[in-house]
Amino acid sequence: KVYSMIEKAFSQLRTVEITYFSMESADFSKRKLDVYYKSKRYTIGYCHLRNDIRKFRTSRIASAKLTGKTYKIPKNFNKNDY
């Protein structure tokens, strides 16, 4: 269900609100994410909480829901940089 929501967000270029489990803090955090790249293992995108492009382990995303906000993927984005 989470992965299909991320796929939908990516295909519609809509910001998704996720609950992510961080191994560092051993806690969940809510984040808004603009998905720039997705695979079964990783999701890369702009994290509004950190104001930076971040790589997330897809299996650690506990929940995902679409927001009404849309975005554009920067032309200079390269998934291999992350």
N, CA, C and O atoms as a DFTB+ gen file, in Angstrom:
328 C
 N C O
     1  1       0.821      -1.195       0.000
     2  2       0.000       0.000       0.000
     3  2       0.869       1.265       0.000
     4  3       0.601       2.207      -0.746
     5  1       1.896       1.278       0.831
     6  2       2.803       2.432       0.883
     7  2       3.479       2.635      -0.466
     8  3       3.532       3.754      -0.976
     9  1       4.001       1.541      -1.051
    10  2       4.713       1.668      -2.318
    11  2       3.786       2.151      -3.433
    12  3       4.191       2.961      -4.266
    13  1       2.555       1.663      -3.453
    14  2       1.625       2.105      -4.500
    15  2       1.286       3.587      -4.330
    16  3       1.050       4.281      -5.319
    17  1       1.259       4.077      -3.096
    18  2       1.006       5.506      -2.844
    19  2       2.197       6.338      -3.322
    20  3       2.015       7.424      -3.872
    21  1       3.407       5.835      -3.115
    22  2       4.610       6.535      -3.587
    23  2       4.644       6.553      -5.113
    24  3       4.999       7.565      -5.717
    25  1       4.276       5.431      -5.738
    26  2       4.199       5.384      -7.199
    27  2       3.194       6.397      -7.732
    28  3       3.459       7.082      -8.720
    29  1       2.046       6.490      -7.078
    30  2       1.007       7.425      -7.486
    31  2       1.493       8.872      -7.338
    32  3       1.277       9.697      -8.226
    33  1       2.144       9.170      -6.222
    34  2       2.687      10.514      -5.984
    35  2       3.704      10.873      -7.062
    36  3       3.705      11.987      -7.584
    37  1       4.574       9.911      -7.390
    38  2       5.608      10.122      -8.406
    39  2       4.983      10.346      -9.779
    40  3       5.385      11.261     -10.499
    41  1       4.013       9.527     -10.148
    42  2       3.411       9.645     -11.484
    43  2       2.593      10.926     -11.645
    44  3       2.485      11.464     -12.747
    45  1       2.015      11.416     -10.536
    46  2       1.217      12.649     -10.594
    47  2       2.005      13.878     -10.162
    48  3       1.475      14.989     -10.158
    49  1       3.281      13.679      -9.795
    50  2       4.136      14.751      -9.265
    51  2       3.428      15.515      -8.148
    52  3       3.336      16.743      -8.158
    53  1       2.931      14.733      -7.183
    54  2       2.267      15.312      -6.010
    55  2       3.064      14.993      -4.756
    56  3       3.555      13.878      -4.581
    57  1       3.183      15.989      -3.889
    58  2       3.885      15.801      -2.623
    59  2       3.166      14.730      -1.803
    60  3       1.937      14.671      -1.774
    61  1       3.944      13.900      -1.148
    62  2       3.379      12.843      -0.309
    63  2       3.829      13.080       1.137
    64  3       4.968      13.473       1.388
    65  1       2.923      12.835       2.072
    66  2       3.271      12.950       3.488
    67  2       3.554      11.544       3.997
    68  3       2.697      10.664       3.928
    69  1       4.766      11.341       4.510
    70  2       5.157      10.003       4.951
    71  2       5.445       9.990       6.455
    72  3       5.757      11.016       7.058
    73  1       5.330       8.810       7.030
    74  2       5.821       8.560       8.377
    75  2       7.011       7.629       8.182
    76  3       6.868       6.521       7.666
    77  1       8.188       8.091       8.601
    78  2       9.437       7.368       8.316
    79  2      10.125       6.951       9.603
    80  3      10.234       7.734      10.547
    81  1      10.588       5.706       9.631
    82  2      11.318       5.199      10.789
    83  2      12.806       5.437      10.597
    84  3      13.412       4.939       9.649
    85  1      13.390       6.213      11.517
    86  2      14.817       6.511      11.459
    87  2      15.580       5.538      12.350
    88  3      15.256       5.378      13.527
    89  1      16.591       4.893      11.786
    90  2      17.414       3.975      12.572
    91  2      18.262       4.744      13.590
    92  3      18.540       4.235      14.676
    93  1      18.670       5.962      13.245
    94  2      19.514       6.760      14.140
    95  2      18.793       7.114      15.432
    96  3      19.328       6.925      16.525
    97  1      17.558       7.635      15.297
    98  2      16.833       8.046      16.497
    99  2      15.917       6.939      17.020
   100  3      15.335       7.072      18.096
   101  1      15.789       5.850      16.261
   102  2      14.888       4.736      16.604
   103  2      13.479       5.258      16.874
   104  3      12.811       4.848      17.823
   105  1      13.052       6.175      16.010
   106  2      11.747       6.810      16.185
   107  2      11.139       7.134      14.818
   108  3      11.828       7.154      13.798
   109  1       9.834       7.385      14.832
   110  2       9.127       7.754      13.608
   111  2       9.047       9.275      13.493
   112  3       8.902       9.975      14.495
   113  1       9.144       9.781      12.256
   114  2       8.951      11.217      12.031
   115  2       8.049      11.405      10.823
   116  3       8.081      10.621       9.874
   117  1       7.243      12.463      10.878
   118  2       6.380      12.811       9.743
   119  2       7.157      13.754       8.842
   120  3       7.783      14.702       9.315
   121  1       7.116      13.492       7.551
   122  2       7.824      14.329       6.589
   123  2       6.976      14.513       5.347
   124  3       6.166      13.654       4.998
   125  1       7.173      15.647       4.681
   126  2       6.575      15.847       3.361
   127  2       7.690      15.619       2.362
   128  3       8.807      16.104       2.536
   129  1       7.372      14.866       1.303
   130  2       8.397      14.442       0.365
   131  2       7.924      14.620      -1.071
   132  3       6.816      14.222      -1.429
   133  1       8.791      15.230      -1.894
   134  2       8.566      15.302      -3.341
   135  2       9.409      14.178      -3.945
   136  3      10.638      14.240      -3.911
   137  1       8.761      13.159      -4.493
   138  2       9.469      11.968      -4.974
   139  2      10.111      12.254      -6.340
   140  3       9.419      12.546      -7.316
   141  1      11.449      12.163      -6.389
   142  2      12.193      12.378      -7.633
   143  2      12.563      11.056      -8.293
   144  3      12.713      10.988      -9.512
   145  1      12.708      10.008      -7.490
   146  2      13.069       8.687      -8.000
   147  2      12.548       7.647      -7.010
   148  3      12.540       7.882      -5.802
   149  1      12.117       6.509      -7.523
   150  2      11.656       5.436      -6.636
   151  2      12.012       4.084      -7.212
   152  3      11.975       3.866      -8.423
   153  1      12.354       3.189      -6.316
   154  2      12.550       1.781      -6.665
   155  2      11.963       0.993      -5.499
   156  3      11.529       1.575      -4.504
   157  1      11.951      -0.310      -5.624
   158  2      11.416      -1.124      -4.516
   159  2      12.239      -0.907      -3.246
   160  3      11.703      -0.979      -2.140
   161  1      13.522      -0.644      -3.396
   162  2      14.398      -0.514      -2.235
   163  2      14.523       0.923      -1.711
   164  3      14.482       1.144      -0.501
   165  1      14.675       1.898      -2.616
   166  2      14.904       3.283      -2.184
   167  2      13.946       4.265      -2.842
   168  3      13.479       4.069      -3.964
   169  1      13.673       5.334      -2.092
   170  2      12.912       6.461      -2.608
   171  2      13.791       7.688      -2.406
   172  3      14.249       7.940      -1.292
   173  1      14.034       8.450      -3.461
   174  2      14.847       9.662      -3.376
   175  2      13.951      10.845      -3.688
   176  3      13.169      10.815      -4.638
   177  1      14.072      11.889      -2.877
   178  2      13.257      13.060      -3.139
   179  2      13.600      14.220      -2.235
   180  3      14.460      14.128      -1.359
   181  1      12.902      15.312      -2.473
   182  2      13.107      16.516      -1.676
   183  2      12.327      16.399      -0.379
   184  3      11.102      16.278      -0.395
   185  1      13.036      16.433       0.749
   186  2      12.431      16.347       2.071
   187  2      12.186      17.770       2.583
   188  3      13.129      18.541       2.765
   189  1      10.917      18.109       2.812
   190  2      10.575      19.458       3.275
   191  2      11.051      19.707       4.705
   192  3      11.324      20.850       5.072
   193  1      11.155      18.650       5.517
   194  2      11.630      18.791       6.894
   195  2      13.100      19.201       6.928
   196  3      13.490      20.071       7.706
   197  1      13.904      18.575       6.088
   198  2      15.357      18.847       6.058
   199  2      15.749      19.890       5.001
   200  3      16.905      20.311       4.950
   201  1      14.804      20.303       4.168
   202  2      15.083      21.244       3.074
   203  2      16.252      20.783       2.216
   204  3      17.144      21.560       1.875
   205  1      16.223      19.492       1.875
   206  2      17.324      18.909       1.118
   207  2      16.821      17.646       0.419
   208  3      15.799      17.076       0.801
   209  1      17.553      17.223      -0.605
   210  2      17.220      15.973      -1.284
   211  2      17.798      14.832      -0.445
   212  3      18.985      14.822      -0.121
   213  1      16.938      13.876      -0.102
   214  2      17.343      12.761       0.749
   215  2      16.950      11.427       0.137
   216  3      16.049      11.342      -0.697
   217  1      17.651      10.390       0.575
   218  2      17.386       9.025       0.124
   219  2      16.760       8.263       1.297
   220  3      17.297       8.253       2.404
   221  1      15.629       7.634       1.033
   222  2      14.906       6.904       2.071
   223  2      14.839       5.426       1.736
   224  3      14.643       5.064       0.575
   225  1      14.996       4.582       2.716
   226  2      14.797       3.144       2.546
   227  2      13.285       2.931       2.483
   228  3      12.583       3.194       3.459
   229  1      12.786       2.464       1.356
   230  2      11.344       2.340       1.141
   231  2      10.689       1.463       2.208
   232  3       9.561       1.734       2.620
   233  1      11.377       0.426       2.653
   234  2      10.798      -0.478       3.658
   235  2      10.603       0.185       5.023
   236  3       9.873      -0.338       5.864
   237  1      11.254       1.341       5.251
   238  2      11.106       2.041       6.531
   239  2      10.016       3.110       6.500
   240  3       9.798       3.803       7.493
   241  1       9.334       3.243       5.366
   242  2       8.216       4.190       5.288
   243  2       6.978       3.460       5.807
   244  3       6.482       2.524       5.179
   245  1       6.489       3.907       6.963
   246  2       5.373       3.217       7.632
   247  2       4.030       3.568       7.007
   248  3       3.139       2.724       6.920
   249  1       3.886       4.825       6.569
   250  2       2.632       5.239       5.934
   251  2       2.913       6.352       4.943
   252  3       3.921       7.052       5.038
   253  1       2.000       6.504       3.987
   254  2       2.139       7.546       2.967
   255  2       0.759       7.990       2.521
   256  3      -0.119       7.166       2.262
   257  1       0.573       9.315       2.431
   258  2      -0.693       9.814       1.894
   259  2      -0.430      11.028       1.016
   260  3       0.434      11.854       1.311
   261  1      -1.191      11.118      -0.063
   262  2      -1.016      12.205      -1.018
   263  2      -1.507      13.518      -0.441
   264  3      -2.467      13.553       0.329
   265  1      -0.840      14.595      -0.820
   266  2      -1.316      15.939      -0.488
   267  2      -1.796      16.575      -1.799
   268  3      -1.654      15.981      -2.868
   269  1      -2.345      17.746      -1.714
   270  2      -2.825      18.427      -2.905
   271  2      -1.743      19.226      -3.615
   272  3      -1.976      19.785      -4.687
   273  1      -0.556      19.279      -3.014
   274  2       0.534      20.102      -3.543
   275  2       1.274      19.371      -4.671
   276  3       1.530      18.171      -4.575
   277  1       1.611      20.095      -5.725
   278  2       2.371      19.513      -6.836
   279  2       3.783      20.099      -6.854
   280  3       4.057      21.097      -6.187
   281  1       4.660      19.483      -7.608
   282  2       6.055      19.919      -7.687
   283  2       6.630      19.569      -9.053
   284  3       6.001      18.875      -9.852
   285  1       7.830      20.060      -9.302
   286  2       8.569      19.720     -10.521
   287  2       9.914      19.134     -10.110
   288  3      10.525      19.571      -9.135
   289  1      10.361      18.146     -10.863
   290  2      11.681      17.556     -10.611
   291  2      12.727      18.457     -11.282
   292  3      12.618      18.740     -12.475
   293  1      13.741      18.913     -10.525
   294  2      14.768      19.776     -11.137
   295  2      15.456      19.098     -12.316
   296  3      15.720      17.896     -12.289
   297  1      15.738      19.874     -13.336
   298  2      16.375      19.341     -14.546
   299  2      17.754      18.743     -14.245
   300  3      18.178      17.798     -14.910
   301  1      18.448      19.289     -13.250
   302  2      19.806      18.816     -12.936
   303  2      19.815      17.643     -11.957
   304  3      20.890      17.225     -11.526
   305  1      18.650      17.098     -11.593
   306  2      18.604      15.969     -10.663
   307  2      19.174      14.712     -11.305
   308  3      18.811      14.359     -12.427
   309  1      20.075      14.034     -10.584
   310  2      20.653      12.766     -11.041
   311  2      20.620      11.787      -9.863
   312  3      21.282      12.001      -8.848
   313  1      19.847      10.718     -10.011
   314  2      19.691       9.753      -8.919
   315  2      21.017       9.135      -8.479
   316  3      21.145       8.692      -7.338
   317  1      21.992       9.102      -9.366
   318  2      23.293       8.506      -9.036
   319  2      24.125       9.358      -8.075
   320  3      25.148       8.905      -7.562
   321  1      23.675      10.610      -7.834
   322  2      24.377      11.467      -6.882
   323  2      24.032      11.120      -5.429
   324  3      24.638      11.649      -4.497
   325  1      23.039      10.214      -5.246
   326  2      22.534       9.943      -3.879
   327  2      22.683       8.507      -3.448
   328  3      22.300       8.155      -2.332
